Amino acid sequence: MSNPIYIVGSNPLAHYLGYHLQTNGHDVILLLDRISSPTIPTAINVSINDERTLSQQQCSLNVSLSMEKTAEMVIITSYANRLNTSLAALSIQKINNAPVICFTPLKDISYLYSIVSQNTYQAFFNGYISSRKGALSLDGRKPEIVLCASSNKKDSQHIINILNSAKLHVSNSENHLSSFWQYIIPYAIGSIWSASEDCKISTLLSDKTNNQLLRTLIDEFCSLAANEQVKISPDAVMKNIYNIPANYIYPLHKSITSGGKTEFDLLTSIITKTAVSQEINIPQTYKLLNKLYNLVLSPTL
């Protein structure tokens, strides 16, 4: 058997990718961090409901706290607030020259080169995975992975071959900044809007009085990208947001309702740092962020 594919993080995306890779012949090991997992199970059972095919599949993924074998590939799925802790499970020696894919939506991954690997590439998962009653549900359209890597690089084709072999659809992008904004704008709007209102995005969209607010939010976010010479179509963002599955709940919304703040620091940092550095006025976005700050800092949570 070939060297293992290590997946860093224990969240729906990690389990979804692990399932597809393992059931298509790859040796997969989930790496858990010692702080959030002081005791380690021998394996994690994953059950996936596919709403499109009305089917259910199951598998058992091996887990570890450290890398014991040389990696075939490393996949990072950690939420931003757990990223640095999760990376402690990695070994530069065991990574060796294996490619590393980071799905944590960072605007700049260059700091990972020295602590993880020079062969680290950004990727974005365009899809909707929910965890319900102990099972994962794939909602909406078939997901797509956007890999940000030069098409001329050997690693790029190797990554695509592995993911394609696991029946995961991959496209390649040579413009990381453009791909970042295309991903983060609808994701950030859906996350902060639903979390600040404590309401599923589909419910907010069903209220026609919110239509103008949504258009304003999209325009504000597109202005952030435009100041970095990235042109994003507001109509494309609008279509993307209206195609969000009705039952989907963003990780930030789910986290805040249970007293956490998954992705809160990441999203607020991206928004405020870009707006302040470029002196861009985003009043409606700031109103939502103020609501979020109050929710996160509320002593009742």
Solvent accessible surface area in square Angstrom, and as a share of the most:
residue,aa,sasa,rsa
1,M,199,0.89
2,S,66,0.42
3,N,69,0.35
4,P,1,0.01
5,I,1,0.01
6,Y,1,0.01
7,I,0,0.00
8,V,0,0.00
9,G,8,0.08
10,S,63,0.41
11,N,11,0.06
12,P,34,0.21
13,L,30,0.15
14,A,0,0.00
15,H,29,0.13
16,Y,8,0.03
17,L,0,0.00
18,G,0,0.00
19,Y,24,0.09
20,H,36,0.16
21,L,0,0.00
22,Q,51,0.23
23,T,69,0.40
24,N,45,0.23
25,G,63,0.60
26,H,36,0.16
27,D,25,0.13
28,V,1,0.00
29,I,27,0.14
30,L,0,0.00
31,L,2,0.01
32,L,13,0.06
33,D,14,0.07
34,R,151,0.55
35,I,130,0.66
36,S,69,0.45
37,S,19,0.12
38,P,108,0.68
39,T,115,0.67
40,I,71,0.36
41,P,59,0.37
42,T,129,0.75
43,A,33,0.26
44,I,34,0.17
45,N,129,0.66
46,V,5,0.03
47,S,16,0.11
48,I,6,0.03
49,N,41,0.21
50,D,19,0.10
51,E,82,0.37
52,R,112,0.41
53,T,84,0.49
54,L,158,0.79
55,S,40,0.26
56,Q,105,0.47
57,Q,61,0.27
58,Q,130,0.58
59,C,21,0.12
60,S,52,0.34
61,L,0,0.00
62,N,78,0.40
63,V,17,0.10
64,S,19,0.12
65,L,30,0.15
66,S,43,0.28
67,M,11,0.05
68,E,131,0.59
69,K,118,0.50
70,T,53,0.31
71,A,7,0.05
72,E,44,0.20
73,M,0,0.00
74,V,0,0.00
75,I,0,0.00
76,I,0,0.00
77,T,7,0.04
78,S,4,0.03
79,Y,61,0.23
80,A,26,0.20
81,N,71,0.37
82,R,78,0.28
83,L,6,0.03
84,N,109,0.56
85,T,38,0.22
86,S,6,0.04
87,L,16,0.08
88,A,87,0.67
89,A,11,0.08
90,L,24,0.12
91,S,31,0.20
92,I,92,0.47
93,Q,147,0.65
94,K,68,0.29
95,I,1,0.00
96,N,92,0.47
97,N,114,0.58
98,A,9,0.07
99,P,5,0.03
100,V,0,0.00
101,I,0,0.00
102,C,0,0.00
103,F,11,0.04
104,T,2,0.01
105,P,10,0.06
106,L,19,0.10
107,K,59,0.25
108,D,90,0.47
109,I,15,0.08
110,S,56,0.36
111,Y,100,0.38
112,L,0,0.00
113,Y,74,0.28
114,S,87,0.56
115,I,87,0.44
116,V,1,0.01
117,S,13,0.08
118,Q,135,0.60
119,N,35,0.18
120,T,4,0.02
121,Y,16,0.06
122,Q,2,0.01
123,A,0,0.00
124,F,2,0.01
125,F,20,0.08
126,N,37,0.19
127,G,15,0.14
128,Y,20,0.08
129,I,19,0.10
130,S,9,0.06
131,S,51,0.33
132,R,77,0.28
133,K,213,0.90
134,G,75,0.72
135,A,11,0.08
136,L,11,0.06
137,S,3,0.02
138,L,5,0.02
139,D,8,0.04
140,G,35,0.34
141,R,108,0.39
142,K,118,0.50
143,P,9,0.06
144,E,49,0.22
145,I,2,0.01
146,V,22,0.13
147,L,0,0.00
148,C,13,0.08
149,A,8,0.06
150,S,40,0.26
151,S,69,0.44
152,N,141,0.72
153,K,92,0.39
154,K,184,0.78
155,D,24,0.12
156,S,2,0.01
157,Q,95,0.42
158,H,66,0.29
159,I,0,0.00
160,I,25,0.13
161,N,78,0.40
162,I,11,0.05
163,L,0,0.00
164,N,74,0.38
165,S,57,0.37
166,A,0,0.00
167,K,148,0.63
168,L,8,0.04
169,H,95,0.42
170,V,16,0.09
171,S,38,0.24
172,N,54,0.28
173,S,21,0.14
174,E,118,0.53
175,N,84,0.43
176,H,48,0.21
177,L,57,0.29
178,S,21,0.14
179,S,12,0.07
180,F,0,0.00
181,W,2,0.01
182,Q,105,0.47
183,Y,33,0.13
184,I,1,0.01
185,I,0,0.00
186,P,9,0.06
187,Y,32,0.12
188,A,2,0.01
189,I,0,0.00
190,G,0,0.00
191,S,0,0.00
192,I,0,0.00
193,W,2,0.01
194,S,1,0.01
195,A,2,0.01
196,S,11,0.07
197,E,65,0.29
198,D,92,0.48
199,C,33,0.20
200,K,68,0.29
201,I,1,0.00
202,S,30,0.19
203,T,69,0.40
204,L,17,0.08
205,L,23,0.12
206,S,86,0.56
207,D,65,0.34
208,K,181,0.77
209,T,114,0.66
210,N,29,0.15
211,N,54,0.28
212,Q,121,0.54
213,L,45,0.22
214,L,0,0.00
215,R,108,0.40
216,T,38,0.22
217,L,0,0.00
218,I,2,0.01
219,D,80,0.41
220,E,16,0.07
221,F,3,0.01
222,C,14,0.08
223,S,36,0.23
224,L,1,0.00
225,A,0,0.00
226,A,56,0.43
227,N,62,0.32
228,E,34,0.15
229,Q,161,0.71
230,V,9,0.05
231,K,194,0.82
232,I,18,0.09
233,S,54,0.35
234,P,59,0.37
235,D,103,0.54
236,A,58,0.45
237,V,6,0.04
238,M,22,0.10
239,K,138,0.59
240,N,49,0.25
241,I,0,0.00
242,Y,102,0.39
243,N,87,0.45
244,I,11,0.06
245,P,20,0.12
246,A,66,0.51
247,N,88,0.45
248,Y,15,0.06
249,I,63,0.32
250,Y,6,0.02
251,P,27,0.17
252,L,0,0.00
253,H,13,0.06
254,K,91,0.38
255,S,15,0.10
256,I,6,0.03
257,T,75,0.44
258,S,94,0.60
259,G,45,0.43
260,G,31,0.30
261,K,82,0.35
262,T,20,0.11
263,E,8,0.04
264,F,11,0.04
265,D,70,0.36
266,L,22,0.11
267,L,1,0.00
268,T,9,0.05
269,S,39,0.25
270,I,18,0.09
271,I,2,0.01
272,T,35,0.20
273,K,143,0.61
274,T,5,0.03
275,A,1,0.01
276,V,106,0.61
277,S,81,0.52
278,Q,75,0.33
279,E,161,0.72
280,I,25,0.13
281,N,122,0.62
282,I,0,0.00
283,P,62,0.39
284,Q,51,0.23
285,T,0,0.00
286,Y,70,0.27
287,K,119,0.51
288,L,7,0.04
289,L,2,0.01
290,N,88,0.45
291,K,90,0.38
292,L,0,0.00
293,Y,83,0.32
294,N,106,0.54
295,L,56,0.28
296,V,35,0.20
297,L,139,0.69
298,S,30,0.20
299,P,133,0.84
300,T,124,0.72
301,L,93,0.46
